[in-house]
Amino acid sequence: MHVGVAEWKTARKPDALKTTLGSCVGVVLYAPRAATGGLAHVLLGEAPTGKIVKKGKYARPAILGLVAELKDQGVPTEDLRARVFGGASMFNAGQATFLQQIGAENLRIVRQVLKELKITLVSEDTGGSAGRTITLFLDDGRVLLRANGRERFIYKT
């Protein structure tokens, strides 16, 4: 299943979840015992105060929503392990500083929220200046990472 920008989805084995990232951050949550997990495609770090926003657009509501959906499916938060991808600097140096820092700020907020929720961050592939495509396979939690014309599997759960 494809996960679009500012969306999250959950699935169980034998399904797979896939998304493509630039400065956005992909948050993979996986519960090995249940072979269940989810993927959030976070566009920005923090939501503006007092604004009604699309829940998947910002890190905190996206991660909280993903965790809540997994909880509703019987997956306790303490069983979840996180992996984080993306957060690249996709804008050239001649553009505004804000645009240059989107990826780094997204990563900062994602890590903060995971820490607050006491979800262990087991691996990440972040930063740089190239986009990434990730696919989470729910049968065993492996992630296929495609970046810079190369691909590799990440098995750490």
C-alpha atoms as a printed R data frame, in Angstrom:
    type eleno elety resid chain resno      x       y      z
1   ATOM     1    CA   MET     A     1  0.000   0.000  0.000
2   ATOM     2    CA   HIS     A     2  1.239   3.469 -0.828
3   ATOM     3    CA   VAL     A     3  1.425   6.048  1.967
4   ATOM     4    CA   GLY     A     4  1.116   9.576  0.595
5   ATOM     5    CA   VAL     A     5  2.404  12.856  1.963
6   ATOM     6    CA   ALA     A     6  0.754  13.785  5.275
7   ATOM     7    CA   GLU     A     7 -0.776  10.316  5.658
8   ATOM     8    CA   TRP     A     8 -0.245   7.316  7.860
9   ATOM     9    CA   LYS     A     9 -1.369   3.746  7.379
10  ATOM    10    CA   THR     A    10 -1.201   0.554  9.385
11  ATOM    11    CA   ALA     A    11 -1.044  -3.025  8.176
12  ATOM    12    CA   ARG     A    12 -0.403  -6.616  9.223
13  ATOM    13    CA   LYS     A    13  1.597  -9.391  7.660
14  ATOM    14    CA   PRO     A    14  1.787 -10.204  4.725
15  ATOM    15    CA   ASP     A    15  1.168  -6.596  3.580
16  ATOM    16    CA   ALA     A    16  3.755  -3.922  2.803
17  ATOM    17    CA   LEU     A    17  3.704  -0.128  3.146
18  ATOM    18    CA   LYS     A    18  5.718   2.139  0.837
19  ATOM    19    CA   THR     A    19  6.489   5.849  0.521
20  ATOM    20    CA   THR     A    20  8.974   8.229 -1.100
21  ATOM    21    CA   LEU     A    21 10.681  10.901  1.004
22  ATOM    22    CA   GLY     A    22 12.724  14.064  0.493
23  ATOM    23    CA   SER     A    23 12.768  16.539  3.375
24  ATOM    24    CA   CYS     A    24  9.733  14.708  4.769
25  ATOM    25    CA   VAL     A    25 10.315  12.058  7.411
26  ATOM    26    CA   GLY     A    26  9.048   8.508  7.274
27  ATOM    27    CA   VAL     A    27  8.322   7.098 10.726
28  ATOM    28    CA   VAL     A    28  8.123   3.304 10.751
29  ATOM    29    CA   LEU     A    29  6.583   1.682 13.820
30  ATOM    30    CA   TYR     A    30  6.668  -2.105 14.041
31  ATOM    31    CA   ALA     A    31  5.622  -4.667 16.672
32  ATOM    32    CA   PRO     A    32  7.534  -7.892 15.958
33  ATOM    33    CA   ARG     A    33  5.354 -10.244 18.050
34  ATOM    34    CA   ALA     A    34  2.170  -9.084 16.312
35  ATOM    35    CA   ALA     A    35  3.794  -8.666 12.856
36  ATOM    36    CA   THR     A    36  1.876  -5.395 12.726
37  ATOM    37    CA   GLY     A    37  3.055  -1.879 12.117
38  ATOM    38    CA   GLY     A    38  2.579   1.399 10.403
39  ATOM    39    CA   LEU     A    39  4.194   4.156  8.437
40  ATOM    40    CA   ALA     A    40  3.660   7.907  8.791
41  ATOM    41    CA   HIS     A    41  4.829  10.320  6.066
42  ATOM    42    CA   VAL     A    42  5.446  13.521  8.060
43  ATOM    43    CA   LEU     A    43  5.604  16.728  6.036
44  ATOM    44    CA   LEU     A    44  6.538  19.249  8.771
45  ATOM    45    CA   GLY     A    45  7.686  19.252 12.384
46  ATOM    46    CA   GLU     A    46  5.268  21.310 14.476
47  ATOM    47    CA   ALA     A    47  1.758  22.523 13.746
48  ATOM    48    CA   PRO     A    48  1.093  26.265 14.053
49  ATOM    49    CA   THR     A    49 -0.632  27.096 17.330
50  ATOM    50    CA   GLY     A    50 -4.403  27.402 17.116
51  ATOM    51    CA   LYS     A    51 -4.750  26.246 13.510
52  ATOM    52    CA   ILE     A    52 -6.827  23.322 12.317
53  ATOM    53    CA   VAL     A    53 -4.471  21.117 10.357
54  ATOM    54    CA   LYS     A    54 -4.504  17.835  8.492
55  ATOM    55    CA   LYS     A    55 -3.569  15.330 11.189
56  ATOM    56    CA   GLY     A    56 -0.867  13.550  9.190
57  ATOM    57    CA   LYS     A    57  0.922  16.706  8.092
58  ATOM    58    CA   TYR     A    58  2.809  17.399 11.327
59  ATOM    59    CA   ALA     A    59  5.015  15.057 13.357
60  ATOM    60    CA   ARG     A    60  3.220  15.021 16.713
61  ATOM    61    CA   PRO     A    61 -0.357  14.397 15.527
62  ATOM    62    CA   ALA     A    62  0.845  11.931 12.878
63  ATOM    63    CA   ILE     A    63  2.828   9.812 15.331
64  ATOM    64    CA   LEU     A    64  0.124  10.017 18.008
65  ATOM    65    CA   GLY     A    65 -2.499   9.030 15.432
66  ATOM    66    CA   LEU     A    66 -0.420   6.110 14.198
67  ATOM    67    CA   VAL     A    67  0.184   4.871 17.760
68  ATOM    68    CA   ALA     A    68 -3.529   5.214 18.608
69  ATOM    69    CA   GLU     A    69 -4.550   3.259 15.507
70  ATOM    70    CA   LEU     A    70 -2.087   0.486 16.350
71  ATOM    71    CA   LYS     A    71 -3.367   0.453 19.961
72  ATOM    72    CA   ASP     A    72 -6.925   0.071 18.629
73  ATOM    73    CA   GLN     A    73 -5.660  -3.005 16.776
74  ATOM    74    CA   GLY     A    74 -4.380  -4.488 20.037
75  ATOM    75    CA   VAL     A    75 -0.713  -3.486 19.772
76  ATOM    76    CA   PRO     A    76  0.617  -2.065 23.063
77  ATOM    77    CA   THR     A    77  2.878   0.972 22.718
78  ATOM    78    CA   GLU     A    78  5.648  -0.810 24.629
79  ATOM    79    CA   ASP     A    79  5.834  -3.453 21.849
80  ATOM    80    CA   LEU     A    80  6.596  -0.831 19.182
81  ATOM    81    CA   ARG     A    81 10.047  -0.176 17.757
82  ATOM    82    CA   ALA     A    82 10.735   2.843 15.561
83  ATOM    83    CA   ARG     A    83 12.885   3.461 12.524
84  ATOM    84    CA   VAL     A    84 13.179   6.886 10.927
85  ATOM    85    CA   PHE     A    85 14.048   7.798  7.341
86  ATOM    86    CA   GLY     A    86 14.315  10.957  5.256
87  ATOM    87    CA   GLY     A    87 14.798  14.497  6.476
88  ATOM    88    CA   ALA     A    88 17.085  15.363  3.571
89  ATOM    89    CA   SER     A    89 18.047  18.928  2.716
90  ATOM    90    CA   MET     A    90 16.322  19.165 -0.665
91  ATOM    91    CA   PHE     A    91 16.632  22.915 -1.239
92  ATOM    92    CA   ASN     A    92 19.715  24.738 -2.481
93  ATOM    93    CA   ALA     A    93 21.684  27.184 -0.390
94  ATOM    94    CA   GLY     A    94 20.337  30.207 -2.283
95  ATOM    95    CA   GLN     A    95 16.857  29.677 -0.894
96  ATOM    96    CA   ALA     A    96 15.490  30.740  2.470
97  ATOM    97    CA   THR     A    97 17.070  29.287  5.608
98  ATOM    98    CA   PHE     A    98 13.655  27.907  6.644
99  ATOM    99    CA   LEU     A    99 13.520  25.735  3.519
100 ATOM   100    CA   GLN     A   100 17.066  24.509  4.067
101 ATOM   101    CA   GLN     A   101 16.237  23.421  7.631
102 ATOM   102    CA   ILE     A   102 12.901  21.644  7.073
103 ATOM   103    CA   GLY     A   103 14.415  18.156  7.108
104 ATOM   104    CA   ALA     A   104 16.507  18.729 10.238
105 ATOM   105    CA   GLU     A   105 13.577  20.291 12.100
106 ATOM   106    CA   ASN     A   106 11.277  17.421 11.083
107 ATOM   107    CA   LEU     A   107 13.806  14.936 12.458
108 ATOM   108    CA   ARG     A   108 14.212  16.871 15.718
109 ATOM   109    CA   ILE     A   109 10.476  16.838 16.422
110 ATOM   110    CA   VAL     A   110 10.033  13.181 15.385
111 ATOM   111    CA   ARG     A   111 12.820  12.087 17.758
112 ATOM   112    CA   GLN     A   112 11.347  14.219 20.552
113 ATOM   113    CA   VAL     A   113  7.866  12.696 20.180
114 ATOM   114    CA   LEU     A   114  9.232   9.127 20.064
115 ATOM   115    CA   LYS     A   115 11.231   9.829 23.234
116 ATOM   116    CA   GLU     A   116  8.155  11.266 24.981
117 ATOM   117    CA   LEU     A   117  6.200   8.114 24.064
118 ATOM   118    CA   LYS     A   118  9.095   5.889 25.215
119 ATOM   119    CA   ILE     A   119  9.258   4.183 21.822
120 ATOM   120    CA   THR     A   120 12.732   2.842 21.148
121 ATOM   121    CA   LEU     A   121 14.372   4.222 18.018
122 ATOM   122    CA   VAL     A   122 16.340   1.225 16.700
123 ATOM   123    CA   SER     A   123 17.732   2.665 13.462
124 ATOM   124    CA   GLU     A   124 17.607   5.585 11.099
125 ATOM   125    CA   ASP     A   125 18.812   6.659  7.690
126 ATOM   126    CA   THR     A   126 18.424  10.420  7.617
127 ATOM   127    CA   GLY     A   127 19.815  13.706  6.366
128 ATOM   128    CA   GLY     A   128 21.974  14.193  3.308
129 ATOM   129    CA   SER     A   129 20.663  15.740  0.130
130 ATOM   130    CA   ALA     A   130 19.032  12.794 -1.671
131 ATOM   131    CA   GLY     A   131 15.517  11.447 -1.516
132 ATOM   132    CA   ARG     A   132 14.657   7.941 -0.371
133 ATOM   133    CA   THR     A   133 11.993   5.345 -1.045
134 ATOM   134    CA   ILE     A   134 11.178   2.948  1.774
135 ATOM   135    CA   THR     A   135  9.056  -0.181  1.870
136 ATOM   136    CA   LEU     A   136  8.086  -1.802  5.180
137 ATOM   137    CA   PHE     A   137  7.363  -5.533  4.902
138 ATOM   138    CA   LEU     A   138  5.062  -6.528  7.749
139 ATOM   139    CA   ASP     A   139  5.880 -10.239  7.708
140 ATOM   140    CA   ASP     A   140  9.223  -9.669  9.462
141 ATOM   141    CA   GLY     A   141  9.593  -5.869  9.766
142 ATOM   142    CA   ARG     A   142 12.397  -5.479  7.258
143 ATOM   143    CA   VAL     A   143 12.622  -2.200  5.360
144 ATOM   144    CA   LEU     A   144 13.823  -1.946  1.779
145 ATOM   145    CA   LEU     A   145 15.642   1.384  1.452
146 ATOM   146    CA   ARG     A   146 16.314   2.832 -1.995
147 ATOM   147    CA   ALA     A   147 18.558   5.902 -2.137
148 ATOM   148    CA   ASN     A   148 21.226   7.275 -4.463
149 ATOM   149    CA   GLY     A   149 20.585   4.542 -7.037
150 ATOM   150    CA   ARG     A   150 21.256   1.789 -4.492
151 ATOM   151    CA   GLU     A   151 19.037  -0.422 -2.410
152 ATOM   152    CA   ARG     A   152 19.493  -2.392  0.776
153 ATOM   153    CA   PHE     A   153 17.417  -4.197  3.343
154 ATOM   154    CA   ILE     A   154 17.376  -3.080  6.960
155 ATOM   155    CA   TYR     A   155 16.387  -5.913  9.281
156 ATOM   156    CA   LYS     A   156 16.849  -4.363 12.701
157 ATOM   157    CA   THR     A   157 13.556  -4.493 14.592
